[in-house]
């Protein structure tokens, strides 16, 4: 009798292994499909290849104003 329970346990273990392998295969296929659907075109769409350096400078940035503010601060410090 011990022989049949051992065989049963082996069969259950084998079925569990096969199910796990099937799940892994399904997950791989899902990831591959998602990767292909995204593709590289989404990154290329986000990049503006005609942009210049000045397109990345915020509108409120002005180096002239910063120099004037720094000069005013040094003058104010000199008066103290």
PDB file of N, CA, C and O in Angstrom:
ATOM      1  N   UNK A   1       0.789  -1.187   0.000  1.00  0.00           N
ATOM      2  CA  UNK A   1       0.000   0.000   0.000  1.00  0.00           C
ATOM      3  C   UNK A   1       0.841   1.265   0.000  1.00  0.00           C
ATOM      4  O   UNK A   1       0.445   2.264  -0.600  1.00  0.00           O
ATOM      5  N   UNK A   2       1.942   1.246   0.629  1.00  0.00           N
ATOM      6  CA  UNK A   2       2.800   2.419   0.659  1.00  0.00           C
ATOM      7  C   UNK A   2       3.219   2.809  -0.752  1.00  0.00           C
ATOM      8  O   UNK A   2       3.489   3.974  -1.043  1.00  0.00           O
ATOM      9  N   UNK A   3       3.263   1.822  -1.602  1.00  0.00           N
ATOM     10  CA  UNK A   3       3.691   2.064  -2.973  1.00  0.00           C
ATOM     11  C   UNK A   3       2.688   2.952  -3.716  1.00  0.00           C
ATOM     12  O   UNK A   3       3.102   3.846  -4.455  1.00  0.00           O
ATOM     13  N   UNK A   4       1.408   2.734  -3.544  1.00  0.00           N
ATOM     14  CA  UNK A   4       0.406   3.515  -4.261  1.00  0.00           C
ATOM     15  C   UNK A   4       0.370   4.968  -3.780  1.00  0.00           C
ATOM     16  O   UNK A   4       0.165   5.869  -4.594  1.00  0.00           O
ATOM     17  N   UNK A   5       0.561   5.217  -2.500  1.00  0.00           N
ATOM     18  CA  UNK A   5       0.542   6.598  -2.005  1.00  0.00           C
ATOM     19  C   UNK A   5       1.767   7.360  -2.520  1.00  0.00           C
ATOM     20  O   UNK A   5       1.678   8.552  -2.813  1.00  0.00           O
ATOM     21  N   UNK A   6       2.890   6.686  -2.628  1.00  0.00           N
ATOM     22  CA  UNK A   6       4.084   7.321  -3.162  1.00  0.00           C
ATOM     23  C   UNK A   6       3.859   7.700  -4.621  1.00  0.00           C
ATOM     24  O   UNK A   6       4.236   8.796  -5.037  1.00  0.00           O
ATOM     25  N   UNK A   7       3.255   6.819  -5.396  1.00  0.00           N
ATOM     26  CA  UNK A   7       2.967   7.096  -6.792  1.00  0.00           C
ATOM     27  C   UNK A   7       1.980   8.251  -6.902  1.00  0.00           C
ATOM     28  O   UNK A   7       2.133   9.116  -7.765  1.00  0.00           O
ATOM     29  N   UNK A   8       0.978   8.274  -6.043  1.00  0.00           N
ATOM     30  CA  UNK A   8      -0.003   9.350  -6.044  1.00  0.00           C
ATOM     31  C   UNK A   8       0.667  10.692  -5.748  1.00  0.00           C
ATOM     32  O   UNK A   8       0.380  11.689  -6.410  1.00  0.00           O
ATOM     33  N   UNK A   9       1.557  10.719  -4.758  1.00  0.00           N
ATOM     34  CA  UNK A   9       2.269  11.941  -4.398  1.00  0.00           C
ATOM     35  C   UNK A   9       3.147  12.423  -5.548  1.00  0.00           C
ATOM     36  O   UNK A   9       3.229  13.618  -5.831  1.00  0.00           O
ATOM     37  N   UNK A  10       3.804  11.462  -6.206  1.00  0.00           N
ATOM     38  CA  UNK A  10       4.644  11.828  -7.345  1.00  0.00           C
ATOM     39  C   UNK A  10       3.805  12.448  -8.459  1.00  0.00           C
ATOM     40  O   UNK A  10       4.204  13.434  -9.079  1.00  0.00           O
ATOM     41  N   UNK A  11       2.649  11.861  -8.700  1.00  0.00           N
ATOM     42  CA  UNK A  11       1.771  12.372  -9.760  1.00  0.00           C
ATOM     43  C   UNK A  11       1.271  13.774  -9.422  1.00  0.00           C
ATOM     44  O   UNK A  11       1.226  14.643 -10.293  1.00  0.00           O
ATOM     45  N   UNK A  12       0.896  13.999  -8.166  1.00  0.00           N
ATOM     46  CA  UNK A  12       0.443  15.319  -7.749  1.00  0.00           C
ATOM     47  C   UNK A  12       1.557  16.361  -7.890  1.00  0.00           C
ATOM     48  O   UNK A  12       1.320  17.494  -8.309  1.00  0.00           O
ATOM     49  N   UNK A  13       2.760  15.955  -7.536  1.00  0.00           N
ATOM     50  CA  UNK A  13       3.917  16.840  -7.645  1.00  0.00           C
ATOM     51  C   UNK A  13       4.184  17.189  -9.114  1.00  0.00           C
ATOM     52  O   UNK A  13       4.465  18.340  -9.447  1.00  0.00           O
ATOM     53  N   UNK A  14       4.094  16.199  -9.969  1.00  0.00           N
ATOM     54  CA  UNK A  14       4.300  16.405 -11.406  1.00  0.00           C
ATOM     55  C   UNK A  14       3.226  17.331 -11.983  1.00  0.00           C
ATOM     56  O   UNK A  14       3.538  18.213 -12.783  1.00  0.00           O
ATOM     57  N   UNK A  15       1.968  17.140 -11.584  1.00  0.00           N
ATOM     58  CA  UNK A  15       0.896  18.015 -12.058  1.00  0.00           C
ATOM     59  C   UNK A  15       1.114  19.457 -11.591  1.00  0.00           C
ATOM     60  O   UNK A  15       0.881  20.395 -12.354  1.00  0.00           O
ATOM     61  N   UNK A  16       1.553  19.635 -10.367  1.00  0.00           N
ATOM     62  CA  UNK A  16       1.826  20.974  -9.842  1.00  0.00           C
ATOM     63  C   UNK A  16       2.955  21.635 -10.628  1.00  0.00           C
ATOM     64  O   UNK A  16       2.895  22.826 -10.933  1.00  0.00           O
ATOM     65  N   UNK A  17       3.977  20.858 -10.952  1.00  0.00           N
ATOM     66  CA  UNK A  17       5.103  21.379 -11.730  1.00  0.00           C
ATOM     67  C   UNK A  17       4.645  21.811 -13.122  1.00  0.00           C
ATOM     68  O   UNK A  17       5.037  22.873 -13.605  1.00  0.00           O
ATOM     69  N   UNK A  18       3.820  20.992 -13.762  1.00  0.00           N
ATOM     70  CA  UNK A  18       3.316  21.320 -15.095  1.00  0.00           C
ATOM     71  C   UNK A  18       2.438  22.581 -15.068  1.00  0.00           C
ATOM     72  O   UNK A  18       2.507  23.423 -15.964  1.00  0.00           O
ATOM     73  N   UNK A  19       1.621  22.687 -14.030  1.00  0.00           N
ATOM     74  CA  UNK A  19       0.754  23.868 -13.909  1.00  0.00           C
ATOM     75  C   UNK A  19       1.589  25.136 -13.722  1.00  0.00           C
ATOM     76  O   UNK A  19       1.298  26.177 -14.311  1.00  0.00           O
ATOM     77  N   UNK A  20       2.617  25.034 -12.903  1.00  0.00           N
ATOM     78  CA  UNK A  20       3.507  26.164 -12.673  1.00  0.00           C
ATOM     79  C   UNK A  20       4.213  26.569 -13.968  1.00  0.00           C
ATOM     80  O   UNK A  20       4.339  27.757 -14.263  1.00  0.00           O
ATOM     81  N   UNK A  21       4.669  25.583 -14.735  1.00  0.00           N
ATOM     82  CA  UNK A  21       5.332  25.857 -16.012  1.00  0.00           C
ATOM     83  C   UNK A  21       4.360  26.522 -16.985  1.00  0.00           C
ATOM     84  O   UNK A  21       4.749  27.432 -17.718  1.00  0.00           O
ATOM     85  N   UNK A  22       3.115  26.084 -17.002  1.00  0.00           N
ATOM     86  CA  UNK A  22       2.101  26.669 -17.883  1.00  0.00           C
ATOM     87  C   UNK A  22       1.834  28.124 -17.501  1.00  0.00           C
ATOM     88  O   UNK A  22       1.700  28.987 -18.368  1.00  0.00           O
ATOM     89  N   UNK A  23       1.759  28.388 -16.193  1.00  0.00           N
ATOM     90  CA  UNK A  23       1.543  29.753 -15.724  1.00  0.00           C
ATOM     91  C   UNK A  23       2.706  30.664 -16.142  1.00  0.00           C
ATOM     92  O   UNK A  23       2.489  31.791 -16.587  1.00  0.00           O
ATOM     93  N   UNK A  24       3.927  30.171 -15.995  1.00  0.00           N
ATOM     94  CA  UNK A  24       5.096  30.955 -16.390  1.00  0.00           C
ATOM     95  C   UNK A  24       5.072  31.253 -17.888  1.00  0.00           C
ATOM     96  O   UNK A  24       5.413  32.355 -18.319  1.00  0.00           O
ATOM     97  N   UNK A  25       4.667  30.260 -18.670  1.00  0.00           N
ATOM     98  CA  UNK A  25       4.596  30.433 -20.120  1.00  0.00           C
ATOM     99  C   UNK A  25       3.563  31.504 -20.479  1.00  0.00           C
ATOM    100  O   UNK A  25       3.807  32.339 -21.350  1.00  0.00           O
ATOM    101  N   UNK A  26       2.419  31.477 -19.809  1.00  0.00           N
ATOM    102  CA  UNK A  26       1.375  32.469 -20.048  1.00  0.00           C
ATOM    103  C   UNK A  26       1.850  33.877 -19.676  1.00  0.00           C
ATOM    104  O   UNK A  26       1.593  34.836 -20.403  1.00  0.00           O
ATOM    105  N   UNK A  27       2.541  33.991 -18.545  1.00  0.00           N
ATOM    106  CA  UNK A  27       3.048  35.289 -18.108  1.00  0.00           C
ATOM    107  C   UNK A  27       4.073  35.831 -19.104  1.00  0.00           C
ATOM    108  O   UNK A  27       4.070  37.020 -19.421  1.00  0.00           O
ATOM    109  N   UNK A  28       4.956  34.946 -19.599  1.00  0.00           N
ATOM    110  CA  UNK A  28       5.944  35.371 -20.598  1.00  0.00           C
ATOM    111  C   UNK A  28       5.269  35.886 -21.858  1.00  0.00           C
ATOM    112  O   UNK A  28       5.666  36.908 -22.417  1.00  0.00           O
ATOM    113  N   UNK A  29       4.238  35.161 -22.301  1.00  0.00           N
ATOM    114  CA  UNK A  29       3.514  35.568 -23.506  1.00  0.00           C
ATOM    115  C   UNK A  29       2.822  36.916 -23.297  1.00  0.00           C
ATOM    116  O   UNK A  29       2.796  37.752 -24.201  1.00  0.00           O
ATOM    117  N   UNK A  30       2.265  37.122 -22.110  1.00  0.00           N
ATOM    118  CA  UNK A  30       1.602  38.392 -21.805  1.00  0.00           C
ATOM    119  C   UNK A  30       2.600  39.545 -21.815  1.00  0.00           C
ATOM    120  O   UNK A  30       2.333  40.593 -22.402  1.00  0.00           O
ATOM    121  N   UNK A  31       3.754  39.353 -21.163  1.00  0.00           N
ATOM    122  CA  UNK A  31       4.771  40.400 -21.136  1.00  0.00           C
ATOM    123  C   UNK A  31       5.286  40.708 -22.533  1.00  0.00           C
ATOM    124  O   UNK A  31       5.514  41.868 -22.876  1.00  0.00           O
ATOM    125  N   UNK A  32       5.468  39.672 -23.335  1.00  0.00           N
ATOM    126  CA  UNK A  32       5.951  39.865 -24.701  1.00  0.00           C
ATOM    127  C   UNK A  32       4.940  40.655 -25.524  1.00  0.00           C
ATOM    128  O   UNK A  32       5.323  41.528 -26.303  1.00  0.00           O
ATOM    129  N   UNK A  33       3.663  40.359 -25.359  1.00  0.00           N
ATOM    130  CA  UNK A  33       2.615  41.080 -26.086  1.00  0.00           C
ATOM    131  C   UNK A  33       2.566  42.545 -25.649  1.00  0.00           C
ATOM    132  O   UNK A  33       2.408  43.434 -26.486  1.00  0.00           O
ATOM    133  N   UNK A  34       2.700  42.801 -24.360  1.00  0.00           N
ATOM    134  CA  UNK A  34       2.710  44.179 -23.865  1.00  0.00           C
ATOM    135  C   UNK A  34       3.914  44.934 -24.393  1.00  0.00           C
ATOM    136  O   UNK A  34       3.805  46.100 -24.774  1.00  0.00           O
ATOM    137  N   UNK A  35       5.053  44.277 -24.417  1.00  0.00           N
ATOM    138  CA  UNK A  35       6.279  44.911 -24.891  1.00  0.00           C
ATOM    139  C   UNK A  35       6.154  45.265 -26.375  1.00  0.00           C
ATOM    140  O   UNK A  35       6.587  46.338 -26.795  1.00  0.00           O
ATOM    141  N   UNK A  36       5.575  44.385 -27.153  1.00  0.00           N
ATOM    142  CA  UNK A  36       5.414  44.639 -28.578  1.00  0.00           C
ATOM    143  C   UNK A  36       4.379  45.733 -28.829  1.00  0.00           C
ATOM    144  O   UNK A  36       4.521  46.516 -29.768  1.00  0.00           O
ATOM    145  N   UNK A  37       3.345  45.792 -28.001  1.00  0.00           N
ATOM    146  CA  UNK A  37       2.315  46.807 -28.206  1.00  0.00           C
ATOM    147  C   UNK A  37       2.845  48.201 -27.886  1.00  0.00           C
ATOM    148  O   UNK A  37       2.446  49.176 -28.522  1.00  0.00           O
ATOM    149  N   UNK A  38       3.741  48.302 -26.908  1.00  0.00           N
ATOM    150  CA  UNK A  38       4.339  49.598 -26.587  1.00  0.00           C
ATOM    151  C   UNK A  38       5.299  49.998 -27.684  1.00  0.00           C
ATOM    152  O   UNK A  38       5.198  51.087 -28.248  1.00  0.00           O
ATOM    153  N   UNK A  39       6.224  49.118 -27.981  1.00  0.00           N
ATOM    154  CA  UNK A  39       7.193  49.361 -29.037  1.00  0.00           C
ATOM    155  C   UNK A  39       8.082  50.564 -28.754  1.00  0.00           C
ATOM    156  O   UNK A  39       7.999  51.162 -27.682  1.00  0.00           O
ATOM    157  N   UNK A  40       8.928  50.918 -29.710  1.00  0.00           N
ATOM    158  CA  UNK A  40       9.814  52.063 -29.572  1.00  0.00           C
ATOM    159  C   UNK A  40       9.165  53.330 -30.094  1.00  0.00           C
ATOM    160  O   UNK A  40       9.671  54.423 -29.842  1.00  0.00           O
ATOM    161  N   UNK A  41       8.063  53.213 -30.813  1.00  0.00           N
ATOM    162  CA  UNK A  41       7.426  54.396 -31.384  1.00  0.00           C
ATOM    163  C   UNK A  41       6.910  55.335 -30.302  1.00  0.00           C
ATOM    164  O   UNK A  41       6.885  56.548 -30.513  1.00  0.00           O
ATOM    165  N   UNK A  42       6.496  54.809 -29.142  1.00  0.00           N
ATOM    166  CA  UNK A  42       5.990  55.685 -28.090  1.00  0.00           C
ATOM    167  C   UNK A  42       7.085  56.615 -27.580  1.00  0.00           C
ATOM    168  O   UNK A  42       6.794  57.765 -27.251  1.00  0.00           O
ATOM    169  N   UNK A  43       8.315  56.167 -27.504  1.00  0.00           N
ATOM    170  CA  UNK A  43       9.421  57.011 -27.077  1.00  0.00           C
ATOM    171  C   UNK A  43       9.733  58.039 -28.149  1.00  0.00           C
ATOM    172  O   UNK A  43       9.984  59.203 -27.838  1.00  0.00           O
ATOM    173  N   UNK A  44       9.722  57.624 -29.405  1.00  0.00           N
ATOM    174  CA  UNK A  44       9.993  58.549 -30.495  1.00  0.00           C
ATOM    175  C   UNK A  44       8.913  59.615 -30.609  1.00  0.00           C
ATOM    176  O   UNK A  44       9.197  60.747 -31.000  1.00  0.00           O
ATOM    177  N   UNK A  45       7.693  59.268 -30.276  1.00  0.00           N
ATOM    178  CA  UNK A  45       6.610  60.244 -30.320  1.00  0.00           C
ATOM    179  C   UNK A  45       6.781  61.310 -29.244  1.00  0.00           C
ATOM    180  O   UNK A  45       6.373  62.456 -29.434  1.00  0.00           O
ATOM    181  N   UNK A  46       7.373  60.945 -28.132  1.00  0.00           N
ATOM    182  CA  UNK A  46       7.538  61.875 -27.024  1.00  0.00           C
ATOM    183  C   UNK A  46       8.703  62.834 -27.232  1.00  0.00           C
ATOM    184  O   UNK A  46       8.772  63.866 -26.564  1.00  0.00           O
ATOM    185  N   UNK A  47       9.608  62.523 -28.131  1.00  0.00           N
ATOM    186  CA  UNK A  47      10.785  63.349 -28.353  1.00  0.00           C
ATOM    187  C   UNK A  47      10.510  64.340 -29.478  1.00  0.00           C
ATOM    188  O   UNK A  47      10.039  63.966 -30.552  1.00  0.00           O
ATOM    189  N   UNK A  48      10.810  65.599 -29.218  1.00  0.00           N
ATOM    190  CA  UNK A  48      10.684  66.629 -30.249  1.00  0.00           C
ATOM    191  C   UNK A  48      12.074  66.824 -30.853  1.00  0.00           C
ATOM    192  O   UNK A  48      12.934  67.463 -30.248  1.00  0.00           O
ATOM    193  N   UNK A  49      12.289  66.275 -32.040  1.00  0.00           N
ATOM    194  CA  UNK A  49      13.605  66.321 -32.656  1.00  0.00           C
ATOM    195  C   UNK A  49      13.915  67.695 -33.240  1.00  0.00           C
ATOM    196  O   UNK A  49      15.069  67.970 -33.571  1.00  0.00           O
ATOM    197  N   UNK A  50      12.920  68.559 -33.374  1.00  0.00           N
ATOM    198  CA  UNK A  50      13.125  69.896 -33.923  1.00  0.00           C
ATOM    199  C   UNK A  50      13.292  70.942 -32.831  1.00  0.00           C
ATOM    200  O   UNK A  50      13.348  72.134 -33.133  1.00  0.00           O
ATOM    201  N   UNK A  51      13.371  70.536 -31.596  1.00  0.00           N
ATOM    202  CA  UNK A  51      13.489  71.467 -30.478  1.00  0.00           C
ATOM    203  C   UNK A  51      14.895  72.056 -30.449  1.00  0.00           C
ATOM    204  O   UNK A  51      15.872  71.399 -30.808  1.00  0.00           O
ATOM    205  N   UNK A  52      14.968  73.304 -30.016  1.00  0.00           N
ATOM    206  CA  UNK A  52      16.265  73.948 -29.851  1.00  0.00           C
ATOM    207  C   UNK A  52      16.585  74.018 -28.366  1.00  0.00           C
ATOM    208  O   UNK A  52      15.760  73.655 -27.528  1.00  0.00           O
ATOM    209  N   UNK A  53      17.771  74.479 -28.050  1.00  0.00           N
ATOM    210  CA  UNK A  53      18.200  74.592 -26.656  1.00  0.00           C
ATOM    211  C   UNK A  53      17.302  75.573 -25.923  1.00  0.00           C
ATOM    212  O   UNK A  53      17.010  75.379 -24.743  1.00  0.00           O
ATOM    213  N   UNK A  54      16.865  76.614 -26.598  1.00  0.00           N
ATOM    214  CA  UNK A  54      16.070  77.662 -25.962  1.00  0.00           C
ATOM    215  C   UNK A  54      14.656  77.203 -25.618  1.00  0.00           C
ATOM    216  O   UNK A  54      13.973  77.858 -24.831  1.00  0.00           O
ATOM    217  N   UNK A  55      14.213  76.106 -26.184  1.00  0.00           N
ATOM    218  CA  UNK A  55      12.892  75.581 -25.852  1.00  0.00           C
ATOM    219  C   UNK A  55      12.849  75.001 -24.437  1.00  0.00           C
ATOM    220  O   UNK A  55      11.767  74.823 -23.878  1.00  0.00           O
ATOM    221  N   UNK A  56      14.000  74.710 -23.860  1.00  0.00           N
ATOM    222  CA  UNK A  56      14.057  74.079 -22.550  1.00  0.00           C
ATOM    223  C   UNK A  56      14.284  75.088 -21.428  1.00  0.00           C
ATOM    224  O   UNK A  56      14.297  74.707 -20.257  1.00  0.00           O
ATOM    225  N   UNK A  57      14.463  76.360 -21.759  1.00  0.00           N
ATOM    226  CA  UNK A  57      14.654  77.389 -20.745  1.00  0.00           C
ATOM    227  C   UNK A  57      13.274  77.895 -20.325  1.00  0.00           C
ATOM    228  O   UNK A  57      12.483  78.286 -21.183  1.00  0.00           O
ATOM    229  N   UNK A  58      12.971  77.896 -19.042  1.00  0.00           N
ATOM    230  CA  UNK A  58      11.660  78.374 -18.603  1.00  0.00           C
ATOM    231  C   UNK A  58      11.470  79.851 -18.948  1.00  0.00           C
ATOM    232  O   UNK A  58      12.442  80.604 -19.015  1.00  0.00           O
ATOM    233  N   UNK A  59      10.243  80.260 -19.164  1.00  0.00           N
ATOM    234  CA  UNK A  59       9.944  81.638 -19.544  1.00  0.00           C
ATOM    235  C   UNK A  59      10.320  82.637 -18.453  1.00  0.00           C
ATOM    236  O   UNK A  59      10.730  83.757 -18.756  1.00  0.00           O
ATOM    237  N   UNK A  60      10.187  82.245 -17.194  1.00  0.00           N
ATOM    238  CA  UNK A  60      10.471  83.181 -16.113  1.00  0.00           C
ATOM    239  C   UNK A  60      11.973  83.350 -15.849  1.00  0.00           C
ATOM    240  O   UNK A  60      12.360  84.164 -15.010  1.00  0.00           O
ATOM    241  N   UNK A  61      12.811  82.603 -16.541  1.00  0.00           N
ATOM    242  CA  UNK A  61      14.255  82.691 -16.350  1.00  0.00           C
ATOM    243  C   UNK A  61      14.803  83.841 -17.177  1.00  0.00           C
ATOM    244  O   UNK A  61      14.562  83.917 -18.381  1.00  0.00           O
ATOM    245  N   UNK A  62      15.529  84.724 -16.541  1.00  0.00           N
ATOM    246  CA  UNK A  62      16.177  85.823 -17.252  1.00  0.00           C
ATOM    247  C   UNK A  62      17.521  86.080 -16.589  1.00  0.00           C
ATOM    248  O   UNK A  62      17.561  86.549 -15.451  1.00  0.00           O
ATOM    249  N   UNK A  63      18.613  85.787 -17.266  1.00  0.00           N
ATOM    250  CA  UNK A  63      19.929  85.997 -16.650  1.00  0.00           C
ATOM    251  C   UNK A  63      20.200  87.470 -16.365  1.00  0.00           C
ATOM    252  O   UNK A  63      20.940  87.777 -15.431  1.00  0.00           O
ATOM    253  N   UNK A  64      19.627  88.391 -17.139  1.00  0.00           N
ATOM    254  CA  UNK A  64      19.835  89.818 -16.914  1.00  0.00           C
ATOM    255  C   UNK A  64      19.239  90.231 -15.583  1.00  0.00           C
ATOM    256  O   UNK A  64      19.860  90.976 -14.824  1.00  0.00           O
ATOM    257  N   UNK A  65      18.021  89.744 -15.293  1.00  0.00           N
ATOM    258  CA  UNK A  65      17.380  90.080 -14.026  1.00  0.00           C
ATOM    259  C   UNK A  65      18.175  89.535 -12.846  1.00  0.00           C
ATOM    260  O   UNK A  65      18.269  90.189 -11.807  1.00  0.00           O
ATOM    261  N   UNK A  66      18.734  88.370 -12.994  1.00  0.00           N
ATOM    262  CA  UNK A  66      19.538  87.795 -11.906  1.00  0.00           C
ATOM    263  C   UNK A  66      20.770  88.645 -11.641  1.00  0.00           C
ATOM    264  O   UNK A  66      21.143  88.846 -10.485  1.00  0.00           O
ATOM    265  N   UNK A  67      21.403  89.143 -12.685  1.00  0.00           N
ATOM    266  CA  UNK A  67      22.591  89.987 -12.509  1.00  0.00           C
ATOM    267  C   UNK A  67      22.214  91.297 -11.825  1.00  0.00           C
ATOM    268  O   UNK A  67      22.951  91.783 -10.967  1.00  0.00           O
ATOM    269  N   UNK A  68      21.064  91.873 -12.202  1.00  0.00           N
ATOM    270  CA  UNK A  68      20.613  93.112 -11.579  1.00  0.00           C
ATOM    271  C   UNK A  68      20.303  92.895 -10.105  1.00  0.00           C
ATOM    272  O   UNK A  68      20.654  93.725  -9.267  1.00  0.00           O
ATOM    273  N   UNK A  69      19.643  91.778  -9.782  1.00  0.00           N
ATOM    274  CA  UNK A  69      19.321  91.478  -8.390  1.00  0.00           C
ATOM    275  C   UNK A  69      20.584  91.285  -7.566  1.00  0.00           C
ATOM    276  O   UNK A  69      20.658  91.741  -6.425  1.00  0.00           O
ATOM    277  N   UNK A  70      21.571  90.620  -8.132  1.00  0.00           N
ATOM    278  CA  UNK A  70      22.832  90.400  -7.423  1.00  0.00           C
ATOM    279  C   UNK A  70      23.543  91.722  -7.185  1.00  0.00           C
ATOM    280  O   UNK A  70      24.122  91.930  -6.119  1.00  0.00           O
ATOM    281  N   UNK A  71      23.506  92.620  -8.168  1.00  0.00           N
ATOM    282  CA  UNK A  71      24.146  93.926  -8.019  1.00  0.00           C
ATOM    283  C   UNK A  71      23.435  94.743  -6.940  1.00  0.00           C
ATOM    284  O   UNK A  71      24.085  95.409  -6.134  1.00  0.00           O
ATOM    285  N   UNK A  72      22.099  94.692  -6.926  1.00  0.00           N
ATOM    286  CA  UNK A  72      21.342  95.419  -5.907  1.00  0.00           C
ATOM    287  C   UNK A  72      21.643  94.890  -4.516  1.00  0.00           C
ATOM    288  O   UNK A  72      21.715  95.668  -3.565  1.00  0.00           O
ATOM    289  N   UNK A  73      21.817  93.600  -4.380  1.00  0.00           N
ATOM    290  CA  UNK A  73      22.133  92.999  -3.071  1.00  0.00           C
ATOM    291  C   UNK A  73      23.504  93.440  -2.595  1.00  0.00           C
ATOM    292  O   UNK A  73      23.676  93.723  -1.409  1.00  0.00           O
ATOM    293  N   UNK A  74      24.468  93.506  -3.471  1.00  0.00           N
ATOM    294  CA  UNK A  74      25.814  93.939  -3.059  1.00  0.00           C
ATOM    295  C   UNK A  74      25.795  95.392  -2.680  1.00  0.00           C
ATOM    296  O   UNK A  74      26.490  95.789  -1.745  1.00  0.00           O
ATOM    297  N   UNK A  75      25.008  96.215  -3.387  1.00  0.00           N
ATOM    298  CA  UNK A  75      24.903  97.634  -3.042  1.00  0.00           C
ATOM    299  C   UNK A  75      24.237  97.776  -1.679  1.00  0.00           C
ATOM    300  O   UNK A  75      24.674  98.583  -0.858  1.00  0.00           O
ATOM    301  N   UNK A  76      23.183  96.998  -1.429  1.00  0.00           N
ATOM    302  CA  UNK A  76      22.481  97.049  -0.164  1.00  0.00           C
ATOM    303  C   UNK A  76      23.392  96.598   0.967  1.00  0.00           C
ATOM    304  O   UNK A  76      23.303  97.150   2.064  1.00  0.00           O
ATOM    305  N   UNK A  77      24.232  95.657   0.757  1.00  0.00           N
ATOM    306  CA  UNK A  77      25.166  95.171   1.777  1.00  0.00           C
ATOM    307  C   UNK A  77      26.232  96.239   2.049  1.00  0.00           C
ATOM    308  O   UNK A  77      26.678  96.408   3.183  1.00  0.00           O
ATOM    309  N   UNK A  78      26.625  96.940   1.015  1.00  0.00           N
ATOM    310  CA  UNK A  78      27.646  97.998   1.172  1.00  0.00           C
ATOM    311  C   UNK A  78      27.145  99.161   1.980  1.00  0.00           C
ATOM    312  O   UNK A  78      27.931  99.818   2.662  1.00  0.00           O
ATOM    313  N   UNK A  79      25.845  99.440   1.927  1.00  0.00           N
ATOM    314  CA  UNK A  79      25.250 100.553   2.675  1.00  0.00           C
ATOM    315  C   UNK A  79      25.121 100.256   4.150  1.00  0.00           C
ATOM    316  O   UNK A  79      25.072 101.182   4.959  1.00  0.00           O
ATOM    317  N   UNK A  80      25.064  98.997   4.520  1.00  0.00           N
ATOM    318  CA  UNK A  80      24.889  98.618   5.935  1.00  0.00           C
ATOM    319  C   UNK A  80      26.115  98.929   6.654  1.00  0.00           C
ATOM    320  O   UNK A  80      26.200  98.696   7.860  1.00  0.00           O
TER     321      UNK A  80
END
